[in-house]
Amino acid sequence: MAMSRIVHRLVAGVVCLAAFWAAGCASGTTAHTRIGGRPVVYRSSAGKDPSVKVVSQDTATFEVGQFKFTVDRTQVTWGPNQALALPGNWKRIELIDHGTYVEVQADGRTLGEIRPAA
C-alpha cells in the first residue's frame, strides 16, 4: 500500500515536470539559416518571433522587435557602425535573445552582445 502511494506520487511528479518542461519549450522561438553552409540560429525564451531575410549564401538579416542585425561569414553588424568580428573557423553561430540584449556565441563561446541603439 505504501509503495503504491510512493509510485503514484513519483509518477505525478514526473508528469508535472514534463508539463512544465513542455510549456517552457513551447514558449521559446527559434529561427535558423545557413551562412557559408554553416548554421546560424536565433533563440528567444521571450517568445519573440524573428524575421529572417536571407540575402545570399553568405549574408542574412534578422529583425526581432527592437533588434536588427546582419550576419555574414566574418562579422555580425547592427546599428550605426556597430560590428562584432567572428572567428575565421566558426562552425555554428547562436544569437540568444535575453530580452534587453542578444548574446552572440560562436561554437558555444560568448563573443559579445547586441544592444539596441539608445
MOHUUR-V904201 format. One line per field, one symbol per residue. psi: psi as a letter, one per 30 degrees, with the letter a starting at -180 (. if undefined). burial: b if it has 16 or more other ideal C-beta (glycine too) atoms within 10 Angstrom, else e. A space follows every 10 residues. Layout:
BEGIN
psi = ???
burial = ???
END
This chain:
BEGIN
psi = eeeeeeeeee eeeeeeeeee eeeeefflkl kkakjhgkkk kkkkffgkjl kkjjeaffkk kkkjbfkklk kafflkllaj hkljkkkfgk fkkkjjjgef lkkkkjhfkk eakkklk.
burial = eeeeeeeeee eeeeeeeeee eeeeeeeebe bebebeeeeb ebbbeeeeeb eeeeeeeebb bbebeebbbb bbeeebbbee eeebebeeeb eebbbbbeee ebebbbeeee beebeeee
END
